[in-house]
């Protein structure tokens, strides 16, 4: 028991001493911490820029390495060019086909709309002609009725006028 107690005491004393040192160190280190903090911001900005340059360099090196392994020789370069040319040819053919299909679809739609509109115009014209004939016959009939009534109303007056003048 005595040994454990003696060992425990120095640890406690060491902790107390280190706590005093830390407290003294903190009190005197405030201006140094601010300088260190601003310095770390500058270092951080510089590290960021250097890191970005290194990442870009690695990307370029990887791209060049990939190109070198792909192309490698004149034969490889010609093979690669043929692949690219074929790919371009396929893409162009596909685009031309899609344009032709779209054009044909638009032409069909225009023709369908034109036919529908012409049919509707013919139907409207037929309806308008039918209504015009109906109105014309109604007006003619009404005119004949009015004319007959006027003649019937005027006939007795004409008779009286002719008797008076005769």
Residue frames relative to the residue before (quaternion, step in Angstrom):
aa qw qx qy qz dx dy dz
X 1.0000 0.0000 0.0000 0.0000 0.00 0.00 0.00
X 0.6465 0.5315 -0.3281 0.4380 3.50 0.98 -0.82
X 0.6413 0.5292 -0.3344 0.4436 3.57 0.98 -0.72
X 0.6459 0.5151 -0.3191 0.4644 3.54 0.96 -0.81
X 0.6521 0.5173 -0.3230 0.4504 3.55 0.96 -0.82
X 0.6621 0.5014 -0.3183 0.4571 3.57 0.89 -0.87
X 0.6619 0.4943 -0.3196 0.4641 3.60 0.94 -0.78
X 0.6496 0.5241 -0.3257 0.4441 3.57 0.99 -0.74
X 0.6378 0.5514 -0.3336 0.4217 3.54 0.98 -0.74
X 0.6790 0.4662 -0.3315 0.4602 3.66 0.76 -0.81
X 0.6140 0.5366 -0.3654 0.4489 3.63 0.99 -0.66
X 0.6560 0.5045 -0.3113 0.4672 3.56 0.91 -0.85
X 0.6548 0.5001 -0.3096 0.4746 3.56 0.98 -0.84
X 0.6451 0.5131 -0.3274 0.4620 3.58 0.98 -0.80
X 0.6391 0.5174 -0.3243 0.4677 3.57 0.99 -0.79
X 0.6522 0.5133 -0.3149 0.4603 3.56 0.92 -0.86
X 0.6594 0.5073 -0.3078 0.4617 3.57 0.97 -0.87
X 0.6744 0.4798 -0.3060 0.4705 3.60 0.92 -0.86
X 0.6103 0.5398 -0.3530 0.4600 3.60 1.09 -0.63
X 0.6388 0.5138 -0.3252 0.4712 3.59 1.03 -0.80
X 0.6565 0.5110 -0.3115 0.4592 3.56 0.95 -0.86
X 0.6505 0.5118 -0.3167 0.4634 3.58 0.95 -0.83
X 0.6469 0.5176 -0.3212 0.4588 3.57 0.94 -0.87
X 0.6635 0.4824 -0.3057 0.4833 3.58 0.90 -0.91
X 0.6559 0.5250 -0.3104 0.4448 3.57 0.96 -0.86
X 0.6593 0.5093 -0.3137 0.4555 3.60 0.96 -0.79
X 0.6543 0.5246 -0.3238 0.4380 3.54 0.92 -0.89
X 0.7422 0.3998 -0.2309 0.4858 3.58 0.89 -0.84
X 0.6740 0.5452 -0.2940 0.4025 3.64 1.15 -0.41
X 0.3990 0.7440 -0.4757 0.2471 3.63 1.14 -0.04
X 0.6929 0.4344 -0.3166 0.4806 3.67 0.71 -0.78
X 0.6313 0.5265 -0.3387 0.4579 3.58 1.03 -0.70
X 0.6355 0.5407 -0.3305 0.4412 3.62 1.00 -0.79
X 0.6455 0.5111 -0.3240 0.4660 3.59 0.98 -0.81
X 0.6530 0.4948 -0.3120 0.4811 3.58 0.95 -0.84
X 0.6538 0.5117 -0.3108 0.4627 3.54 0.98 -0.89
X 0.6448 0.5296 -0.3166 0.4511 3.60 1.01 -0.82
X 0.6761 0.4597 -0.3074 0.4870 3.61 0.87 -0.87
X 0.6181 0.5273 -0.3421 0.4722 3.56 1.05 -0.70
X 0.6561 0.5013 -0.3229 0.4624 3.61 0.97 -0.77
X 0.6054 0.5376 -0.3619 0.4621 3.63 1.08 -0.54
X 0.6432 0.5030 -0.3126 0.4852 3.56 0.99 -0.83
X 0.6556 0.5029 -0.3103 0.4701 3.55 0.94 -0.90
X 0.6376 0.5384 -0.3211 0.4477 3.56 1.00 -0.84
X 0.6544 0.5005 -0.3116 0.4735 3.60 0.94 -0.89
X 0.6583 0.4966 -0.3070 0.4751 3.58 0.95 -0.85
X 0.6473 0.5159 -0.3183 0.4621 3.58 0.94 -0.86
X 0.6237 0.5449 -0.3306 0.4526 3.57 1.03 -0.80
X 0.6840 0.4797 -0.2892 0.4673 3.58 0.88 -0.93
X 0.6516 0.4998 -0.3177 0.4741 3.57 0.92 -0.85
X 0.6453 0.5227 -0.3180 0.4575 3.59 0.95 -0.83
X 0.6481 0.5127 -0.3208 0.4629 3.61 0.96 -0.84
X 0.6391 0.5134 -0.3237 0.4724 3.59 1.00 -0.80
X 0.6616 0.5058 -0.3119 0.4574 3.58 0.94 -0.83
X 0.6344 0.5163 -0.3278 0.4727 3.60 1.00 -0.79
X 0.6502 0.5059 -0.3142 0.4717 3.59 0.95 -0.86
X 0.6383 0.5241 -0.3237 0.4617 3.58 0.96 -0.86
X 0.6587 0.5086 -0.3114 0.4588 3.59 0.91 -0.90
X 0.6406 0.5274 -0.3214 0.4563 3.58 1.00 -0.82
X 0.6621 0.4923 -0.3041 0.4762 3.58 0.92 -0.90
X 0.6492 0.5145 -0.3223 0.4582 3.58 0.92 -0.86
X 0.6464 0.5143 -0.3165 0.4662 3.58 0.97 -0.84
X 0.6551 0.5098 -0.3111 0.4628 3.59 0.95 -0.89
X 0.6612 0.4947 -0.3059 0.4738 3.59 0.94 -0.88
X 0.6458 0.5170 -0.3207 0.4613 3.58 0.95 -0.85
X 0.6507 0.5085 -0.3127 0.4693 3.58 0.95 -0.86
X 0.6500 0.5067 -0.3080 0.4753 3.57 0.98 -0.87
X 0.6583 0.5121 -0.3106 0.4560 3.59 0.92 -0.88
X 0.6811 0.4622 -0.3021 0.4808 3.60 0.96 -0.79
X 0.6469 0.5133 -0.3243 0.4614 3.59 1.06 -0.70
X 0.7570 0.3575 -0.1908 0.5125 3.57 0.77 -1.05
X 0.0255 0.8786 -0.4768 -0.0114 3.57 0.72 -1.07
X 0.8121 -0.0398 0.0721 0.5776 3.59 0.67 -1.06
X 0.7051 -0.4269 0.3303 0.4599 3.56 -1.31 0.04
X 0.6377 0.5335 -0.3190 0.4550 3.55 0.97 -0.88
X 0.6593 0.5044 -0.2932 0.4744 3.56 0.98 -0.89
X 0.6412 0.5204 -0.3202 0.4642 3.58 1.02 -0.81
X 0.6536 0.5027 -0.3143 0.4704 3.60 0.97 -0.86
X 0.6281 0.5329 -0.3241 0.4652 3.56 1.03 -0.82
X 0.6572 0.5095 -0.2954 0.4704 3.55 0.97 -0.93
X 0.6438 0.5200 -0.3181 0.4624 3.60 0.99 -0.87
X 0.6437 0.5162 -0.3243 0.4625 3.59 0.97 -0.82
X 0.6255 0.5331 -0.3324 0.4628 3.57 1.03 -0.80
X 0.6756 0.4911 -0.2920 0.4659 3.55 0.89 -0.98
X 0.6454 0.5213 -0.3176 0.4592 3.58 0.99 -0.88
X 0.6546 0.5110 -0.3089 0.4636 3.57 0.94 -0.88
X 0.6433 0.5231 -0.3160 0.4611 3.55 0.96 -0.88
X 0.6555 0.5049 -0.3048 0.4717 3.58 0.99 -0.84
X 0.6402 0.5277 -0.3152 0.4608 3.56 1.01 -0.85
X 0.6520 0.5069 -0.3074 0.4727 3.58 0.95 -0.89
X 0.6618 0.5031 -0.3086 0.4622 3.59 0.93 -0.89
X 0.6521 0.5067 -0.3203 0.4641 3.59 0.96 -0.84
X 0.6488 0.5174 -0.3159 0.4600 3.60 0.92 -0.90
X 0.6489 0.5161 -0.3128 0.4634 3.56 0.96 -0.87
X 0.6604 0.5026 -0.3105 0.4634 3.58 0.92 -0.89
X 0.6480 0.5106 -0.3226 0.4640 3.60 0.96 -0.86
X 0.6480 0.5178 -0.3166 0.4602 3.59 0.95 -0.86
X 0.6578 0.5021 -0.3092 0.4686 3.59 0.96 -0.87
X 0.6353 0.5164 -0.3313 0.4690 3.61 1.04 -0.74
X 0.6518 0.5052 -0.3212 0.4656 3.61 0.93 -0.87
X 0.6591 0.5074 -0.3114 0.4596 3.58 0.93 -0.88
X 0.6537 0.5011 -0.3130 0.4729 3.58 0.96 -0.86
X 0.6422 0.5226 -0.3227 0.4586 3.57 0.97 -0.83
X 0.6609 0.4980 -0.3043 0.4718 3.59 0.90 -0.91
X 0.6469 0.5186 -0.3205 0.4580 3.58 0.97 -0.85
X 0.6580 0.5009 -0.3071 0.4710 3.58 0.96 -0.86
X 0.6437 0.5158 -0.3259 0.4620 3.60 0.96 -0.84
X 0.6458 0.5091 -0.3260 0.4663 3.61 0.94 -0.82
X 0.6566 0.5111 -0.3081 0.4613 3.55 0.96 -0.87
X 0.6470 0.5085 -0.3210 0.4688 3.59 0.97 -0.84
X 0.6570 0.5073 -0.3132 0.4613 3.59 0.93 -0.90
X 0.6493 0.5148 -0.3131 0.4640 3.59 0.97 -0.87
X 0.6673 0.4891 -0.3012 0.4742 3.60 0.93 -0.87
X 0.6439 0.5234 -0.3266 0.4525 3.59 0.98 -0.85
X 0.6494 0.5115 -0.3128 0.4678 3.58 0.94 -0.90
X 0.6584 0.5077 -0.3098 0.4612 3.58 0.93 -0.89
X 0.6728 0.4910 -0.3026 0.4634 3.59 0.90 -0.89
X 0.6395 0.5157 -0.3344 0.4618 3.62 0.96 -0.82
X 0.6373 0.5218 -0.3225 0.4664 3.59 1.00 -0.82
X 0.6674 0.4941 -0.3026 0.4679 3.59 0.92 -0.90
X 0.6367 0.5158 -0.3332 0.4665 3.61 1.00 -0.78
X 0.6324 0.5163 -0.3371 0.4689 3.63 0.96 -0.81
X 0.6652 0.4982 -0.3089 0.4625 3.59 0.91 -0.89
X 0.6495 0.5019 -0.3202 0.4730 3.60 0.96 -0.82
X 0.6479 0.5130 -0.3220 0.4619 3.58 0.96 -0.84
X 0.6379 0.5164 -0.3307 0.4659 3.61 0.94 -0.84
X 0.6633 0.4984 -0.3047 0.4677 3.57 0.92 -0.94
X 0.6578 0.5044 -0.3155 0.4618 3.60 0.95 -0.85
X 0.6533 0.5005 -0.3196 0.4697 3.63 0.94 -0.82
X 0.6393 0.5230 -0.3213 0.4631 3.57 1.00 -0.84
X 0.6728 0.4815 -0.2951 0.4779 3.59 0.91 -0.91
X 0.6346 0.5268 -0.3318 0.4578 3.59 1.02 -0.77
X 0.6488 0.4961 -0.3208 0.4796 3.63 0.92 -0.82
X 0.6491 0.5195 -0.3172 0.4563 3.57 0.97 -0.86
X 0.6683 0.4821 -0.3023 0.4791 3.58 0.90 -0.91
X 0.6395 0.5308 -0.3255 0.4509 3.59 0.98 -0.86
X 0.6760 0.4711 -0.3037 0.4784 3.61 0.88 -0.87
X 0.6247 0.5260 -0.3413 0.4654 3.62 1.04 -0.73
X 0.6622 0.4960 -0.3081 0.4696 3.59 0.92 -0.90
X 0.6445 0.5124 -0.3229 0.4667 3.60 0.97 -0.84
X 0.6529 0.5097 -0.3060 0.4694 3.57 0.92 -0.91
X 0.6605 0.4972 -0.3024 0.4743 3.60 0.92 -0.91
X 0.6402 0.5175 -0.3277 0.4637 3.58 1.00 -0.80
X 0.6455 0.5090 -0.3227 0.4692 3.60 0.98 -0.82
X 0.6460 0.5133 -0.3202 0.4655 3.60 0.97 -0.84
X 0.6727 0.4847 -0.2992 0.4723 3.57 0.87 -0.97
X 0.6403 0.5268 -0.3236 0.4559 3.58 0.96 -0.86
X 0.6540 0.5037 -0.3122 0.4702 3.61 0.96 -0.85
X 0.6624 0.4971 -0.3099 0.4671 3.60 0.94 -0.84
X 0.6365 0.5152 -0.3318 0.4684 3.55 1.01 -0.80
X 0.6601 0.4989 -0.3144 0.4653 3.60 0.93 -0.86
X 0.6431 0.5108 -0.3187 0.4732 3.57 1.02 -0.81
X 0.6831 0.4685 -0.2922 0.4780 3.59 0.99 -0.78
X 0.6910 0.4772 -0.2781 0.4664 3.63 1.00 -0.72
X 0.5635 0.6390 -0.3892 0.3502 3.64 1.01 -0.69
X 0.6878 0.4474 -0.3266 0.4692 3.67 0.75 -0.80
X 0.6344 0.5213 -0.3438 0.4556 3.59 1.03 -0.69
X 0.6400 0.5114 -0.3293 0.4695 3.60 0.97 -0.83
X 0.6363 0.5271 -0.3321 0.4551 3.60 0.97 -0.78
X 0.6731 0.4879 -0.3052 0.4645 3.56 0.89 -0.87
X 0.6460 0.5024 -0.3223 0.4758 3.56 1.02 -0.84
X 0.6755 0.4772 -0.3195 0.4626 3.63 0.88 -0.73
X 0.6137 0.5171 -0.3543 0.4801 3.64 1.07 -0.53
X 0.6650 0.4958 -0.3033 0.4690 3.56 0.90 -0.84
X 0.7149 0.4281 -0.2647 0.4854 3.61 0.88 -0.74
X 0.6640 0.5153 -0.3205 0.4368 3.58 1.06 -0.34
